[in-house]
Amino acid sequence: MRKASFPPVVDTGTRVLILGSLPGDASLAAAQYYAHPRNQFWRLLGTVAGCELAAVPYPQRLLAMQALGVGLWDVVAEATRSGSLDSAIRDARANPLAALVATLPALQAVAFNGQTAGKAASVLAGCGVDVLVLPSSSPAHTLPFDKKLQEWQALRRYMV
């Protein structure tokens, strides 16, 4: 089954862009980034920012995230994938990351949510932004929350 990413959630105030790989089935079904109830993305980001995001309705969550200077997108534009695991991604077509980065005047950093997304980091070489590869927020990545959070704390310096 061919699956496609969502449009980017960015604006001219985006200071850090977080890139996932490709939305999982729960996210695609809900038409929301990181919709799987066990995905720790919103909990991680909220803890780093010092605010509650996970329990807030999705539209307000996105607004709060953007108010922090955070944007979202995915490295894969579309791919064939059975299920939600990154390891099952086949025949991927990449999103134009460098082109998006060039449109974000306040951008200081791009953070990749997990190793699969992080494989695209070389595309941003020479773009003049910091690049971070963070532990995946996916429930498939079994690193304990507190260990993930230690590395995700690096985002704080880019938030408004």
Phi and psi restraints in degrees (value plus and minus 20) as a CYANA .aco file:
   2 ARG   PHI    -102.1   -62.1
   2 ARG   PSI     110.4   150.4
   3 LYS   PHI    -145.8  -105.8
   3 LYS   PSI     126.9   166.9
   4 ALA   PHI    -146.7  -106.7
   4 ALA   PSI     132.2   172.2
   5 SER   PHI     -97.9   -57.9
   5 SER   PSI     148.2   188.2
   6 PHE   PHI    -104.4   -64.4
   6 PHE   PSI     145.7   185.7
   7 PRO   PHI     -85.7   -45.7
   7 PRO   PSI     136.3   176.3
   8 PRO   PHI     -86.1   -46.1
   8 PRO   PSI     128.4   168.4
   9 VAL   PHI    -130.3   -90.3
   9 VAL   PSI      74.1   114.1
  10 VAL   PHI    -164.9  -124.9
  10 VAL   PSI     144.1   184.1
  11 ASP   PHI    -171.8  -131.8
  11 ASP   PSI    -197.4  -157.4
  12 THR   PHI     -86.8   -46.8
  12 THR   PSI     -34.0     6.0
  13 GLY   PHI    -114.3   -74.3
  13 GLY   PSI     -16.3    23.7
  14 THR   PHI     -84.5   -44.5
  14 THR   PSI      99.2   139.2
  15 ARG   PHI    -122.8   -82.8
  15 ARG   PSI     -48.5    -8.5
  16 VAL   PHI    -156.0  -116.0
  16 VAL   PSI     109.5   149.5
  17 LEU   PHI    -127.2   -87.2
  17 LEU   PSI     101.9   141.9
  18 ILE   PHI    -120.3   -80.3
  18 ILE   PSI     105.2   145.2
  19 LEU   PHI    -134.0   -94.0
  19 LEU   PSI     102.5   142.5
  20 GLY   PHI    -112.2   -72.2
  20 GLY   PSI    -191.2  -151.2
  21 SER   PHI    -109.2   -69.2
  21 SER   PSI     -88.8   -48.8
  22 LEU   PHI    -178.5  -138.5
  22 LEU   PSI     115.1   155.1
  23 PRO   PHI     -76.6   -36.6
  23 PRO   PSI     120.8   160.8
  24 GLY   PHI     -97.3   -57.3
  24 GLY   PSI     155.1   195.1
  25 ASP   PHI     -79.5   -39.5
  25 ASP   PSI     -60.8   -20.8
  26 ALA   PHI     -83.7   -43.7
  26 ALA   PSI     -60.1   -20.1
  27 SER   PHI     -87.7   -47.7
  27 SER   PSI     -63.1   -23.1
  28 LEU   PHI     -83.1   -43.1
  28 LEU   PSI     -61.7   -21.7
  29 ALA   PHI     -84.5   -44.5
  29 ALA   PSI     -57.2   -17.2
  30 ALA   PHI    -108.2   -68.2
  30 ALA   PSI     -30.3     9.7
  31 ALA   PHI      35.5    75.5
  31 ALA   PSI      24.7    64.7
  32 GLN   PHI    -162.0  -122.0
  32 GLN   PSI     118.8   158.8
  33 TYR   PHI     -82.4   -42.4
  33 TYR   PSI     115.6   155.6
  34 TYR   PHI      33.1    73.1
  34 TYR   PSI      31.9    71.9
  35 ALA   PHI    -105.6   -65.6
  35 ALA   PSI     -36.3     3.7
  36 HIS   PHI     -80.7   -40.7
  36 HIS   PSI     109.3   149.3
  37 PRO   PHI     -81.2   -41.2
  37 PRO   PSI     -42.7    -2.7
  38 ARG   PHI    -115.2   -75.2
  38 ARG   PSI     -25.5    14.5
  39 ASN   PHI     -90.2   -50.2
  39 ASN   PSI     114.1   154.1
  40 GLN   PHI    -114.6   -74.6
  40 GLN   PSI     -10.9    29.1
  41 PHE   PHI     -73.9   -33.9
  41 PHE   PSI     -76.0   -36.0
  42 TRP   PHI     -87.1   -47.1
  42 TRP   PSI     -52.8   -12.8
  43 ARG   PHI     -88.6   -48.6
  43 ARG   PSI     -64.3   -24.3
  44 LEU   PHI     -81.5   -41.5
  44 LEU   PSI     -70.9   -30.9
  45 LEU   PHI     -82.3   -42.3
  45 LEU   PSI     -62.8   -22.8
  46 GLY   PHI     -83.3   -43.3
  46 GLY   PSI     -60.6   -20.6
  47 THR   PHI     -85.6   -45.6
  47 THR   PSI     -62.9   -22.9
  48 VAL   PHI     -80.7   -40.7
  48 VAL   PSI     -62.1   -22.1
  49 ALA   PHI    -100.6   -60.6
  49 ALA   PSI     -34.5     5.5
  50 GLY   PHI      56.7    96.7
  50 GLY   PSI      11.3    51.3
  51 CYS   PHI    -163.8  -123.8
  51 CYS   PSI     141.4   181.4
  52 GLU   PHI    -106.4   -66.4
  52 GLU   PSI     101.1   141.1
  53 LEU   PHI    -136.2   -96.2
  53 LEU   PSI     -56.1   -16.1
  54 ALA   PHI     -80.7   -40.7
  54 ALA   PSI     -54.7   -14.7
  55 ALA   PHI    -112.7   -72.7
  55 ALA   PSI     -23.5    16.5
  56 VAL   PHI    -104.4   -64.4
  56 VAL   PSI     121.8   161.8
  57 PRO   PHI     -74.9   -34.9
  57 PRO   PSI     126.3   166.3
  58 TYR   PHI     -71.9   -31.9
  58 TYR   PSI     -67.4   -27.4
  59 PRO   PHI     -79.8   -39.8
  59 PRO   PSI     -59.4   -19.4
  60 GLN   PHI     -90.7   -50.7
  60 GLN   PSI     -52.7   -12.7
  61 ARG   PHI     -79.9   -39.9
  61 ARG   PSI     -66.3   -26.3
  62 LEU   PHI     -83.7   -43.7
  62 LEU   PSI     -61.1   -21.1
  63 LEU   PHI     -83.4   -43.4
  63 LEU   PSI     -64.0   -24.0
  64 ALA   PHI     -83.1   -43.1
  64 ALA   PSI     -61.1   -21.1
  65 MET   PHI     -81.1   -41.1
  65 MET   PSI     -66.5   -26.5
  66 GLN   PHI     -86.5   -46.5
  66 GLN   PSI     -54.2   -14.2
  67 ALA   PHI     -83.7   -43.7
  67 ALA   PSI     -45.6    -5.6
  68 LEU   PHI    -101.1   -61.1
  68 LEU   PSI     -27.2    12.8
  69 GLY   PHI      68.0   108.0
  69 GLY   PSI       0.0    40.0
  70 VAL   PHI    -126.9   -86.9
  70 VAL   PSI     116.3   156.3
  71 GLY   PHI    -141.5  -101.5
  71 GLY   PSI     144.2   184.2
  72 LEU   PHI    -152.7  -112.7
  72 LEU   PSI     127.3   167.3
  73 TRP   PHI    -187.6  -147.6
  73 TRP   PSI    -193.4  -153.4
  74 ASP   PHI    -150.5  -110.5
  74 ASP   PSI     133.1   173.1
  75 VAL   PHI     -97.2   -57.2
  75 VAL   PSI     -47.8    -7.8
  76 VAL   PHI    -117.6   -77.6
  76 VAL   PSI     105.3   145.3
  77 ALA   PHI     -97.3   -57.3
  77 ALA   PSI     -65.0   -25.0
  78 GLU   PHI    -180.0  -140.0
  78 GLU   PSI     134.6   174.6
  79 ALA   PHI    -183.7  -143.7
  79 ALA   PSI     146.4   186.4
  80 THR   PHI    -112.6   -72.6
  80 THR   PSI     111.3   151.3
  81 ARG   PHI    -177.3  -137.3
  81 ARG   PSI     109.5   149.5
  82 SER   PHI    -112.6   -72.6
  82 SER   PSI     102.1   142.1
  83 GLY   PHI      59.0    99.0
  83 GLY   PSI    -175.4  -135.4
  84 SER   PHI    -139.1   -99.1
  84 SER   PSI     -24.2    15.8
  85 LEU   PHI     -92.4   -52.4
  85 LEU   PSI     117.3   157.3
  86 ASP   PHI     -79.1   -39.1
  86 ASP   PSI     -53.1   -13.1
  87 SER   PHI     -85.7   -45.7
  87 SER   PSI     -35.4     4.6
  88 ALA   PHI    -114.0   -74.0
  88 ALA   PSI     -19.0    21.0
  89 ILE   PHI     -89.2   -49.2
  89 ILE   PSI     108.7   148.7
  90 ARG   PHI    -154.8  -114.8
  90 ARG   PSI     133.7   173.7
  91 ASP   PHI      29.7    69.7
  91 ASP   PSI      30.6    70.6
  92 ALA   PHI     -99.1   -59.1
  92 ALA   PSI     122.3   162.3
  93 ARG   PHI    -134.8   -94.8
  93 ARG   PSI     107.4   147.4
  94 ALA   PHI     -99.6   -59.6
  94 ALA   PSI     129.0   169.0
  95 ASN   PHI     -95.7   -55.7
  95 ASN   PSI     133.1   173.1
  96 PRO   PHI     -99.1   -59.1
  96 PRO   PSI      56.4    96.4
  97 LEU   PHI     -82.4   -42.4
  97 LEU   PSI     -68.9   -28.9
  98 ALA   PHI     -81.1   -41.1
  98 ALA   PSI     -56.9   -16.9
  99 ALA   PHI     -85.2   -45.2
  99 ALA   PSI     -61.3   -21.3
 100 LEU   PHI     -85.8   -45.8
 100 LEU   PSI     -66.7   -26.7
 101 VAL   PHI     -75.2   -35.2
 101 VAL   PSI     -58.2   -18.2
 102 ALA   PHI     -85.4   -45.4
 102 ALA   PSI     -38.0     2.0
 103 THR   PHI    -115.4   -75.4
 103 THR   PSI     -18.5    21.5
 104 LEU   PHI    -130.1   -90.1
 104 LEU   PSI      73.9   113.9
 105 PRO   PHI     -85.1   -45.1
 105 PRO   PSI     -46.8    -6.8
 106 ALA   PHI    -114.5   -74.5
 106 ALA   PSI     -21.6    18.4
 107 LEU   PHI     -82.4   -42.4
 107 LEU   PSI     109.4   149.4
 108 GLN   PHI    -136.1   -96.1
 108 GLN   PSI     -45.1    -5.1
 109 ALA   PHI    -171.5  -131.5
 109 ALA   PSI     131.2   171.2
 110 VAL   PHI    -141.0  -101.0
 110 VAL   PSI     105.9   145.9
 111 ALA   PHI    -134.1   -94.1
 111 ALA   PSI     108.3   148.3
 112 PHE   PHI    -115.7   -75.7
 112 PHE   PSI     107.5   147.5
 113 ASN   PHI    -106.6   -66.6
 113 ASN   PSI      64.7   104.7
 114 GLY   PHI      85.8   125.8
 114 GLY   PSI     143.8   183.8
 115 GLN   PHI     -88.4   -48.4
 115 GLN   PSI     -56.5   -16.5
 116 THR   PHI     -82.5   -42.5
 116 THR   PSI     -68.8   -28.8
 117 ALA   PHI     -81.8   -41.8
 117 ALA   PSI     -59.3   -19.3
 118 GLY   PHI     -82.0   -42.0
 118 GLY   PSI     -38.5     1.5
 119 LYS   PHI     -84.1   -44.1
 119 LYS   PSI     -37.3     2.7
 120 ALA   PHI    -108.7   -68.7
 120 ALA   PSI     -20.1    19.9
 121 ALA   PHI     -76.0   -36.0
 121 ALA   PSI     -54.1   -14.1
 122 SER   PHI     -83.2   -43.2
 122 SER   PSI     -43.0    -3.0
 123 VAL   PHI     -82.5   -42.5
 123 VAL   PSI     -45.2    -5.2
 124 LEU   PHI    -117.5   -77.5
 124 LEU   PSI     -12.4    27.6
 125 ALA   PHI     -78.0   -38.0
 125 ALA   PSI     110.2   150.2
 126 GLY   PHI      63.5   103.5
 126 GLY   PSI     -15.1    24.9
 127 CYS   PHI    -102.6   -62.6
 127 CYS   PSI     -28.2    11.8
 128 GLY   PHI      58.2    98.2
 128 GLY   PSI       4.2    44.2
 129 VAL   PHI    -145.2  -105.2
 129 VAL   PSI     135.8   175.8
 130 ASP   PHI     -90.1   -50.1
 130 ASP   PSI     125.4   165.4
 131 VAL   PHI    -143.3  -103.3
 131 VAL   PSI     107.9   147.9
 132 LEU   PHI    -145.9  -105.9
 132 LEU   PSI     120.7   160.7
 133 VAL   PHI    -134.9   -94.9
 133 VAL   PSI      92.8   132.8
 134 LEU   PHI    -119.9   -79.9
 134 LEU   PSI     138.4   178.4
 135 PRO   PHI     -82.6   -42.6
 135 PRO   PSI     121.4   161.4
 136 SER   PHI     -82.0   -42.0
 136 SER   PSI     120.4   160.4
 137 SER   PHI    -101.6   -61.6
 137 SER   PSI     -24.8    15.2
 138 SER   PHI     -83.5   -43.5
 138 SER   PSI     125.0   165.0
 139 PRO   PHI     -85.8   -45.8
 139 PRO   PSI     -38.1     1.9
 140 ALA   PHI     -90.4   -50.4
 140 ALA   PSI     -42.9    -2.9
 141 HIS   PHI    -111.7   -71.7
 141 HIS   PSI      86.3   126.3
 142 THR   PHI    -106.0   -66.0
 142 THR   PSI     -10.1    29.9
 143 LEU   PHI     -78.0   -38.0
 143 LEU   PSI     114.8   154.8
 144 PRO   PHI     -79.0   -39.0
 144 PRO   PSI     130.7   170.7
 145 PHE   PHI     -71.7   -31.7
 145 PHE   PSI     -67.2   -27.2
 146 ASP   PHI     -83.2   -43.2
 146 ASP   PSI     -51.1   -11.1
 147 LYS   PHI     -92.2   -52.2
 147 LYS   PSI     -61.0   -21.0
 148 LYS   PHI     -81.5   -41.5
 148 LYS   PSI     -66.4   -26.4
 149 LEU   PHI     -78.8   -38.8
 149 LEU   PSI     -58.6   -18.6
 150 GLN   PHI     -73.9   -33.9
 150 GLN   PSI     -62.7   -22.7
 151 GLU   PHI     -99.7   -59.7
 151 GLU   PSI     -55.1   -15.1
 152 TRP   PHI     -87.3   -47.3
 152 TRP   PSI     -41.1    -1.1
 153 GLN   PHI     -78.9   -38.9
 153 GLN   PSI     -40.6    -0.6
 154 ALA   PHI     -81.0   -41.0
 154 ALA   PSI     -40.8    -0.8
 155 LEU   PHI     -90.8   -50.8
 155 LEU   PSI     -45.8    -5.8
 156 ARG   PHI     -74.0   -34.0
 156 ARG   PSI     -58.1   -18.1
 157 ARG   PHI     -86.6   -46.6
 157 ARG   PSI     -36.6     3.4
 158 TYR   PHI    -118.8   -78.8
 158 TYR   PSI     -27.0    13.0
 159 MET   PHI    -105.5   -65.5
 159 MET   PSI     129.7   169.7
